[in-house]
Amino acid sequence: MQAATHMPLSESLPKAVEKTYHDWLNQTKFYGTVSSVLRVALIISTSLVAAQATLKWGPSERLFPWLSVLVAITTAFDSWLKPRDKWRGFMSDRDDVNVLRLNLLATDPTDTAKLAGYLEEFHAILKRHTEKHVY
């Protein structure tokens, strides 16, 4: 039987931090886009619903009931998913992981005490992120 080989902390931690950084970078873009699109859609559609009495154009009688339903559904999704809060959370946590990433790049791979401290910091960031932004 061959013994399992373990990657040293000096290799595994930077890889994990780098992956998390890129994942959260992508999630920041995703939630920022979703938040902006939902907000613009809500602004436009609620304005149209509010102005329906003064708008006199052909399909308005058939369009406005559906537009009202769309506003209600979009508002519910925005309230439930909270994309703006997630966007802010991913931005903040992404920035913290990036600082950790840069610190790891500047750390001597043989400095096990520093690496252990960075590992604890990484776990704290992951724990905080999960508690605050995963719902």
C-alpha positions as a Markdown table, in Angstrom:
| # | Residue | x | y | z |
|---|---|---|---|---|
| 1 | Met | 0.0 | 0.0 | 0.0 |
| 2 | Gln | 1.1 | 3.4 | -0.8 |
| 3 | Ala | 0.9 | 6.1 | 1.9 |
| 4 | Ala | -1.2 | 9.2 | 1.1 |
| 5 | Thr | 0.9 | 12.1 | 0.2 |
| 6 | His | -0.1 | 15.4 | 1.9 |
| 7 | Met | 0.6 | 18.7 | 0.4 |
| 8 | Pro | 2.4 | 21.0 | 2.8 |
| 9 | Leu | 0.6 | 24.0 | 4.2 |
| 10 | Ser | 2.9 | 26.3 | 2.3 |
| 11 | Glu | 1.4 | 24.9 | -1.0 |
| 12 | Ser | -2.2 | 24.0 | 0.0 |
| 13 | Leu | -3.1 | 27.3 | 1.8 |
| 14 | Pro | -2.1 | 29.6 | -1.0 |
| 15 | Lys | -4.0 | 27.4 | -3.5 |
| 16 | Ala | -7.2 | 27.4 | -1.3 |
| 17 | Val | -7.0 | 31.1 | -0.8 |
| 18 | Glu | -6.4 | 31.8 | -4.5 |
| 19 | Lys | -9.4 | 29.6 | -5.4 |
| 20 | Thr | -11.7 | 31.3 | -2.8 |
| 21 | Tyr | -10.5 | 34.7 | -4.0 |
| 22 | His | -11.5 | 33.9 | -7.6 |
| 23 | Asp | -14.8 | 32.3 | -6.6 |
| 24 | Trp | -15.8 | 35.3 | -4.6 |
| 25 | Leu | -14.6 | 37.7 | -7.3 |
| 26 | Asn | -17.0 | 35.9 | -9.7 |
| 27 | Gln | -19.8 | 35.9 | -7.1 |
| 28 | Thr | -19.3 | 39.6 | -6.5 |
| 29 | Lys | -19.8 | 40.3 | -10.2 |
| 30 | Phe | -22.8 | 38.0 | -10.3 |
| 31 | Tyr | -24.6 | 39.5 | -7.4 |
| 32 | Gly | -23.7 | 43.0 | -8.4 |
| 33 | Thr | -25.3 | 42.4 | -11.8 |
| 34 | Val | -28.4 | 40.7 | -10.4 |
| 35 | Ser | -28.9 | 43.5 | -7.9 |
| 36 | Ser | -28.6 | 46.2 | -10.5 |
| 37 | Val | -30.9 | 44.5 | -13.0 |
| 38 | Leu | -33.5 | 43.8 | -10.3 |
| 39 | Arg | -33.4 | 47.4 | -9.1 |
| 40 | Val | -33.7 | 48.9 | -12.6 |
| 41 | Ala | -36.5 | 46.5 | -13.5 |
| 42 | Leu | -38.3 | 47.4 | -10.3 |
| 43 | Ile | -37.9 | 51.1 | -10.8 |
| 44 | Ile | -39.2 | 50.9 | -14.4 |
| 45 | Ser | -42.0 | 48.5 | -13.8 |
| 46 | Thr | -43.3 | 50.2 | -10.6 |
| 47 | Ser | -43.2 | 53.6 | -12.4 |
| 48 | Leu | -45.3 | 52.1 | -15.2 |
| 49 | Val | -47.8 | 50.5 | -12.8 |
| 50 | Ala | -48.1 | 53.8 | -10.8 |
| 51 | Ala | -48.7 | 55.7 | -14.0 |
| 52 | Gln | -51.2 | 53.3 | -15.6 |
| 53 | Ala | -54.2 | 55.5 | -15.1 |
| 54 | Thr | -52.6 | 58.3 | -17.1 |
| 55 | Leu | -51.1 | 56.1 | -19.8 |
| 56 | Lys | -53.6 | 55.7 | -22.7 |
| 57 | Trp | -52.1 | 53.3 | -25.2 |
| 58 | Gly | -53.5 | 50.2 | -26.9 |
| 59 | Pro | -52.3 | 47.1 | -25.0 |
| 60 | Ser | -52.3 | 48.8 | -21.6 |
| 61 | Glu | -55.4 | 47.0 | -20.3 |
| 62 | Arg | -53.8 | 43.6 | -20.9 |
| 63 | Leu | -50.3 | 44.7 | -20.0 |
| 64 | Phe | -50.7 | 46.3 | -16.6 |
| 65 | Pro | -52.2 | 43.4 | -14.7 |
| 66 | Trp | -49.2 | 41.3 | -15.8 |
| 67 | Leu | -46.8 | 44.1 | -15.0 |
| 68 | Ser | -48.3 | 44.3 | -11.5 |
| 69 | Val | -47.7 | 40.6 | -11.0 |
| 70 | Leu | -44.1 | 41.0 | -12.3 |
| 71 | Val | -43.5 | 43.8 | -9.8 |
| 72 | Ala | -44.8 | 41.6 | -7.0 |
| 73 | Ile | -42.7 | 38.6 | -8.0 |
| 74 | Thr | -39.5 | 40.7 | -8.6 |
| 75 | Thr | -40.0 | 42.4 | -5.2 |
| 76 | Ala | -40.4 | 39.0 | -3.5 |
| 77 | Phe | -37.2 | 37.7 | -5.1 |
| 78 | Asp | -35.3 | 40.8 | -4.2 |
| 79 | Ser | -36.5 | 40.6 | -0.6 |
| 80 | Trp | -35.8 | 36.9 | -0.3 |
| 81 | Leu | -32.4 | 36.6 | -2.1 |
| 82 | Lys | -31.1 | 40.0 | -1.0 |
| 83 | Pro | -28.6 | 40.3 | -3.9 |
| 84 | Arg | -27.5 | 43.7 | -2.8 |
| 85 | Asp | -26.5 | 42.5 | 0.7 |
| 86 | Lys | -24.8 | 39.4 | -0.9 |
| 87 | Trp | -22.9 | 41.6 | -3.3 |
| 88 | Arg | -21.6 | 43.8 | -0.5 |
| 89 | Gly | -20.7 | 40.8 | 1.6 |
| 90 | Phe | -18.8 | 39.1 | -1.3 |
| 91 | Met | -17.0 | 42.4 | -2.0 |
| 92 | Ser | -15.9 | 42.8 | 1.6 |
| 93 | Asp | -14.9 | 39.2 | 2.1 |
| 94 | Arg | -13.2 | 39.0 | -1.4 |
| 95 | Asp | -11.1 | 42.0 | -0.3 |
| 96 | Asp | -10.1 | 40.4 | 3.0 |
| 97 | Val | -9.1 | 37.2 | 1.2 |
| 98 | Asn | -7.1 | 39.2 | -1.3 |
| 99 | Val | -5.1 | 40.9 | 1.5 |
| 100 | Leu | -4.5 | 37.4 | 2.9 |
| 101 | Arg | -3.5 | 36.2 | -0.6 |
| 102 | Leu | -1.0 | 39.0 | -0.9 |
| 103 | Asn | 0.4 | 38.3 | 2.5 |
| 104 | Leu | 0.9 | 34.7 | 1.6 |
| 105 | Leu | 2.8 | 35.7 | -1.6 |
| 106 | Ala | 5.2 | 37.7 | 0.6 |
| 107 | Thr | 5.7 | 35.0 | 3.2 |
| 108 | Asp | 8.6 | 32.6 | 3.4 |
| 109 | Pro | 7.2 | 29.1 | 2.8 |
| 110 | Thr | 9.3 | 27.8 | 5.7 |
| 111 | Asp | 7.8 | 30.2 | 8.2 |
| 112 | Thr | 5.3 | 27.7 | 9.7 |
| 113 | Ala | 4.2 | 30.0 | 12.5 |
| 114 | Lys | 3.1 | 32.7 | 10.0 |
| 115 | Leu | 1.4 | 30.2 | 7.8 |
| 116 | Ala | -0.5 | 28.7 | 10.8 |
| 117 | Gly | -1.6 | 32.2 | 11.7 |
| 118 | Tyr | -2.8 | 32.8 | 8.1 |
| 119 | Leu | -4.6 | 29.5 | 8.2 |
| 120 | Glu | -6.5 | 30.6 | 11.3 |
| 121 | Glu | -7.3 | 33.9 | 9.6 |
| 122 | Phe | -8.5 | 32.1 | 6.5 |
| 123 | His | -10.8 | 29.9 | 8.6 |
| 124 | Ala | -12.2 | 33.0 | 10.4 |
| 125 | Ile | -13.0 | 34.7 | 7.1 |
| 126 | Leu | -14.7 | 31.6 | 5.7 |
| 127 | Lys | -16.7 | 31.2 | 8.9 |
| 128 | Arg | -17.8 | 34.8 | 9.0 |
| 129 | His | -18.7 | 34.7 | 5.3 |
| 130 | Thr | -20.9 | 31.6 | 5.8 |
| 131 | Glu | -22.6 | 33.0 | 8.9 |
| 132 | Lys | -23.4 | 36.4 | 7.3 |
| 133 | His | -23.9 | 35.8 | 3.6 |
| 134 | Val | -25.1 | 32.2 | 3.0 |
| 135 | Tyr | -28.9 | 32.2 | 3.5 |
